[in-house]
Amino acid sequence: MAAPKIITMLREIGVEVDDVTLKILNMLERKENISENIVAQKLKLKINGARKLLYKLSSLGLVTYTKQKDPDKKWWYLYYWSLDKDKLKDIYLQYKKAQLVKKEQLLQEERKYTFECEHCGKKYVYEDALENDFSCPDCGNILVEVKPTETILRLESEINNLKEEIGRREKVEHRLKTIKDNKRKIEDEKEELKLERKKKRETKKRTEERAIARKKAASLLPPNKDKSGSKTKR
């Protein structure tokens, strides 16, 4: 996902992006796990100032971080930041779904006015038109059936476009999730196989150690004697 596209998404969901934030996003877009020290150096900010901006992006769910102890400073941690592209895509998808619901409500509102007075321009729902015998109660002119307006046609087009975009994104997300789940399953199976082999090796080792211990113990026992007093082998 290119940085300009990220900015467009953020602005669409109502997140204002200033020049400094734009520079941070560009940095995180090009590389993952960037030290906040590098961010501060490139932006010519103090470390606390850079961290404050990064925390703001984190509060929006746009970036993630890991921390490691600073080997040069006791009790000090170094933070490494990355752009959370999956989260950003999810936020954008939810925004598009909210847009779809809003436009469908607007369309429903527009469609409920099924009759209008061509003289005064007032619109009426079917029940009100029927109650007034399909005559305008204000001017007395005949009410006619409303034809699809430009607003209705525009809303219908926007709704169809949103449904197509949401469908495409959900298919992509489902495919990526399936790939991740399969990869995780393979890794889990490998780990289980590794543990099983380790368990078998340990069991074999314990069996061999017990066999050696029994053999050693047997060699330390005194030899048995038969009735004639001669020694017999055990």
N, C-alpha and C positions, 0 to 999 in steps of 0.2 A: 504494500500500500504506500503510494508516494505521499510525501509530506503535504503537498498542496491539497491532495484529496482529503487528508486527515483534517486540515484546517477547514475545508469546506464542510465536512461532516460536523465538526465542532460548532461552527457558526450556525449550521442548520438546526442543531439541537439547543441553540441559545447560549453557547459558551463563547464569550468574547476572548479573542486571542490578541494580545499585544505583541509588540516586536520582540521583547525579551522571551516571552513564552514560545513564540514562533522559532526563535533560534534554538531553544532547548529541544523542541520537538524535532527540528531538523537534525540536531546532533544525535538524538535517540533513535531517529529513523535510520540513520546511516550505520549505527553501531549499537550493540547491546552491552549491558553491564559497564556503563561509563561511570567512572569515579566522580563523585560530586566535587572533588578537588579540581578535576579537569574542567567540569562545567563552570566552576567559579573562575578559573583562570581565563577561559575563553570569553566569558561574559564580563571579566574584570570586576568581579564582585567578591565580597567577603564570603567565607564558607557558609556562615549562618544565613546570609542573604540568598545564596544559591539554594541552600537546603529548604528555605521557606518557600521558594517558588516551586521546587520539586514536590514538597509536601502538598502544595495546593493542587498540583496535577494528580497527586496520589489520592487526595480526597474526592476527586472527580472520577476515580477509578481508571485513570488513563495510563498510569505508570506503576511499576512495581520496583521493589528494591531488596537487596540482600546486604547484610552487614558482616564485616570481619574486624577482628581486633587489629588496631594499628600496632605493628611491631616496634615502632619508634616512640609511641606515647602510651604510657600505662593508663588504663581506664578510658581509652579513647577508641571509638569505632570508625571505620571507613565504610561509607555507604556506596553501593554500586546500583545504578538505576537503569531500567529498561522500559521501553514502550510496551504497554500491554495491548497488543493489537487485537487479540481475541476479545478482550473486554470492550474495547472501542467499537468493534464490529457489533457486539451484542447491544451496546447502548444505542448505536445507530439503528439497528433493526427494531428495537423497542420503540424508538422515536417514530420510525416509519409506520409501525403498527398503530401508534397513537394518532398519527396523522390520518390514517385510513379510517379509524373509528370516527374522528371528528368530521371528516368529509362525508362519510356515510350519513351521519346525523344531519348535516347541512342539506344533503340531497333529500333526505326524508322530509325535512322541514319544507323544502321548496316544492316537493311533489304533493304535499298534502293540500295545497291550494289548487284545486282542480277546475274551478270556475272563476271567471273575472268579468268585470263590467268594462266594456270597451270605451264607454263614455267617460267614466271617472277614474278608471284604472284600478279600482279596488278588487282584491282577490278574496275568494271564499272557499272554504272546505265544502265537501259534498253535502254534509249534513246541514250546514247553514244555507246553502243554495236551495236545497230541497225544502227547507222550512219556509223560505221566502218565495216558493214557487218559481225558482230560477229567475227572479227579478231583483234588481239592485234595490235594497231598502232605502238608499240615499237619493237616487235619481229616478228610479223606476224603470230603467232600461233593462233589456233582456240580458241575462248572464250567459256567456258562451264558454265552452270548454277550453281550458288553457292548453295551448300548444307548448311543447318543450322549449323552454327559454334558453338563451345562450348560457346562462348560469347553470342550468341543469345539464346541458350538453358538456360544458366545461368540467363540471364536477364528475360526471360519468366517465369522461376521458381520464381525469386525474386519478379516480378510483381504480380504473382498469390498469393504469400504469403502476400505481402503488402495489396492487395485487400481484402483478407480474414481477416487480422488483423484489417484493417480500418472498415470493415463491422461489425465485432464483437464489436469493441469499440463504433461505432455509435449506434448499437442496445442497448448496455448497457446504453449509455448516454441518448438515447431517453426514455428508460424505467425509468431511474432515474428522468428525467425531468418530465415525466408524473406523477410519484409518488409525486414529489414536487409540481407540479401544482394542483393536486387533493387535497393535504394536505392544500395548500394555499387557495384553493376554499372553503374547509370545514371550515377553520379558518375564512375566510371572511363571510361565511354564518352565522357562530356562532356569529360573531361580529354584523352583521346586525340584527340578532334575538335579541341579547342583547340590542341593541339600540332601537329596536321597542318596546320591553317590557318596557324599561325605559321610552320611550315616552308615552306609554299607562298609566303607573303608574303616570307620571306627569300630564297627561290630566285628569285622574280620581281624582287626588288630587286637581287640580284647580277647577274641577266641584263641588267637595265636599265643598271646601272653599267658592265658590260662593253661594252655597245653604245655608251654615251656615250664610254667610254675609246677604243674603236676609232675612232669618228667624230672625236674630238679628235686622235688620232694621225695619222689620214689627212689632216687639215687642215694638219698641220705638215710634211708631205712636200713637196719641191720639185715643180713641175709637170713632166711629161714633154714632150720635144720630138720632132716628127716629122722625117723626112729633110730636108725643106726648111728646117728650123731654126725653124719656127713652133711655138709652144707648143700643147700639146693638154691638154685637160681630162682629169683622171684620173677 
